[in-house]
């Protein structure tokens, strides 16, 4: 999900250092910020953690749109808390990226000028309240599938950030499933709304894991470095295996006529997403790409006075400290 289209960088550094570095990773050691690391390892981490952080922040937009329109005060409070959690996740991850020598401002500028991406799923609109259920159940469910292994990733600050994030995301998934269950058990109109949300978010959720392994040529290096713990297809299969029984429990139908249990592999056979759509969305041609980047640009511009004020305050405190010394 957070390594969509990220290229692992090759390196021509000292072979002995590279071998010692790989031996540490193979032994299960964590790499810390002050440790030596290949330039390619650092660059790949910055892109993956940065994309993960951007995804958490941009991911607030399709849900924040529903805070004022949630059906009850309780639902408003729950959704507001969830959106607040996502902001916190972004901040944890920006902090982790900063330990690699890149600032939050640099990461944001890379997002705004197109040098860095965020997860493709957030370029789809949330049209009904049932979409809040589908986002929690499917989107956060796919995120958890990707994030739980990342608690064992080789870079220490990233792995530690994931521990709290995973705990909070598990609540988000339950909240989404509870919405879907309420809708599925409601009126016929509510049930149709829940089915429609599942229909629209099923394949975009499958795309969250990135392209098929045969088209994901940079995964091997990331897996050797233990930046990435599982292949795209492994995670996608696990997600399908867990989500289909949940849909049956809800009494909803997964929109895949080819879906069937395969006893031999111990999992479901399923139809591949439309990868041409995936690549179009990644390249900026999704339903909401323009809106999402416009919203982030507006937030960046509107927040300039806050950043300037904080920098001025920091300079003033530094001057006072120097004068006192």
N, C-alpha and C positions, 0 to 999 in steps of 0.2 A: 504493500500500500504506500509506504513512504519512500520506496526505492523505485517508483515508477519512472522508467527511462533514465535512471542514473547510471552513468558510465564509471566503472572502476578504472582508476588511472594506473597504467604500468609505471615501472620505475627502473632506473639503471644505476641505483645506488650500490654502495659497498656490499658485495655478496656475503661477506662474513656477518655484517650487521643485519642484513636481511634474514640470513639463516637463523641467527640468534633471536631475532624478533619473532619469526615464525615458530620457533621452538617454544617460546613463552606462550604464544597463543595456543599451540597444540597441547601444552601442558595445562591449559585452562586458567592461566594467569590473566589478571585484568591489566590493561594498559592505562596508565594514569597520565595526566596532562604534561608533567615534566619529564616523562620517559621519552627516550628516542623512539621515533616512528618513521616509517617511509613517507615521503611526501605524498605518494598516491593514497596511502591509508588515511592521512589527514584530510586530503582533498575530498575523498569519497565520503568520509564521515561528515564533513562540513555540509556537503550537498544533501546527504540523507537526513541529518538532524535538522538542517535548515528547512528542508521540504516538510519534514514532520511538524516542526514548529508552525510554519505557515499554514499547514492543513488544520491545525488546532484553532488558529485564529480565524481563518476564512470560514471554518466550519461553524462558527458562531452565527454567521449571516443567515443561512436558511432557517435556523431555529429562532434566532432573535426576531425574525419577521412575525412569529406567532405568539410572542409573549403577551402582547396586548389583546390578542384574539383567542386566547385559550378559553375553553368553555366554562371553567370555574375558577374561583380565586385560588383554590388548592393547586389546580393544574398550572396556573400562572406562577405560583411560588416555586413549584417543582421545576418547571422549565427554566425559570430565572436562575435557580441554583445550578442547573445543569450547564447553562451557557457560561455562568461564572466559573465553573470547573474547567471548561474548555479554555478560557482565558488563562487560568492558572497553569494548565498543561503547556500552553505555548510559552509562558514565562520560564517554566522549568527547563524546557528544551532550548530556549535561547541562551539560558545560563550555561547549559551543557556545551552548546556550540561555542560560546565565548572562551571556554577553556582551551579551544583549539586555535585561538588567535584571531578570531573574526568578531566584529562588533555587531550588535543588534541593528544598528543603523545600516551597516553594510549588507546584512542579510535582507533587510526590508527593501533597500534600494535594488538588490538583485531580483527580488520578487516583482517590484513595480516596473522594472525595465525589461522583464521577460527572461532574465538569465537564470531564474530559479522558478520552480513550479510548486503546486500544491496538489493534493489528491484530486483526481478527476471527478470523484463523486459529488463534490461540492459545486459543480457547475450544472447541477440539475435543480429545477425549481421545486419548492414545497407548496403544493396547490391546495391541500386540505389539511384539516387537523389530523386525519389518519396518517398523513405523511410524517408527522412527529413520531407516531408509533413505528412506522417503517424505518425511519432514520435511526431511532434508538435500537430497535430489534436487529435490523440487517446491517446498517452502516457501522454502528458501534460494535455489533457482533463481529463483523469482519475486522474491525480495528483491533478488538481483543485477540482475535485469532493471530494477528500479526504481531501484537505487542507483547503478549505473554512470553514468547521465545526471546524477545529482545531484552528481557530481564537478565539473560545469560550472555548478551553480546560482549565482545571483548573489550570495548572501551568503557572504563569504570563509570565516569559521570553519566553517560547515556544509560547504562544498565541500571544505575541507582535511581535515575529520574523515572524510569519505567515502572518501578515498584509501586509508587503511589498512584501514578497515572492508571495502571491496570486495575487497582482497587476501585478507583472512582468510575472507570469505564464500565465495570461490571454492574454498578448501580444504574448507569445510563441504559445499558441493554435491558435490564429488568424493567425500568420505567417504560421503555418503548414497547416491550412485550405486553406489559399491563395495559397500555393504551390499545394495542391491537386486540387484546382479549376482550376488553370492554366494548370495543366497536363490533367485534365479531359476534358478541352475545347480545347486541342491541337490536335496533329496528332493522328492517330489510335495507333501508337506505344507508344506515351506518355500516351494515355488513358489506354492501356493494362498495362503499367508500374504502373500507379496509382492503378488500380484494383489489380494487383499482390501485391503491398505494403499493401493494405487493407486486402487482403487474409492472408498474413503472420503475420500481427500485431493484427488482431482482437482478437483472443483467448488469446495471451499473454497479451493484454491489459485487458481483463476480469480477468485474473489471478492476476493482480496487487492488487486487493482488498483483496487478501488472500483467504483461503479455505472457503468452504460453512460454514454457521453458525453452522450446525450440527457437523462439524469437528473442529470448532474453540472454544475449550473448555475454553480458558482463556479470551475471550472477555468480559464476564459478569463482572469480577472484574475491568477491565480497564474502562468499562462504568460506573460502580458505582463511581469510582474515577474521572470520566470525563476526563481521559487521552484520551480515545477514545469516539467519540460522536455518531457514528452510527455503526450498524452491517455491516459486509462484504456484506451480500446479499442485504441490503437496498441500499448501495452505488452502487453496481454492477447493480441493477435494474434501478436506476436513470441514470446511465451512458448509459445503453442500450436505455432507453427511449429517451434520448437526442441525441444520436449518430445516431440512425437509420434514423430519418428524415433528418439529415445532409448528410448522405450518399445518400439518395434519391435526395436531392437537387443537389448533385454533379453528379448524374446519375450513381452512382456506386452501386454494389450489395454486401450487407453484406453476407459473406460466411457461412450462416446458413440456411439450408433447412427447419428447424423447426421454424424459426422466423415468428411470427404472432401476430397481435394485439389482446389482451384479454380485451374485453370491461368491463368484470366484475371487474377485478382488476385495470383497467385503466393503463395498461402497456403492454409491449411486453412479450410474452413467447419466450424463447430462449434456445438453447442447452448449457448445462454446458461445461466448458473447460475440457480438459483431465487432471484430477488432478494428475495422475501418472507422467505426464510430468512436472507439476508444482513442485512436490516434488523432482523429479530428478534434476531439475534446481537448486532448493534451496540447495540441497545437493552437488552441485558442478559439475553436469554432463550436464550442458547446452552447447550450441554450442560455447559460448565465455567465459565461466567461467575462464578457464586457462589464456586466453589472458588478461582478465580484471585484475586479481590479479597480473599477471606478470607486467602489466603496472603500477599498484600501487606500487608494490615492487621496480620497477626501479625508479619511482619518489621519493620514500622514500630514497633509497640509494643515488641517484644523488643529493638530497637536503640536505644530511648530513652536507656538508661544510657550507651551509647557516645557518642551525640551530646552528651549533657550533660557527660560527662567531657572530650570534646574542646573544648567551648566553655569549660569551666572552665580547662583547660590554656592555651587561647589567651588568656583574660583574665589569667592569671597571668603569662604571657610579656610581654603588653603592659604590665602594671604594672611589671615589672622593667625593661623598656626605658624607660618614662617616668621611673622613678626614676634610672636611669643618666644620663639626659639632664639 
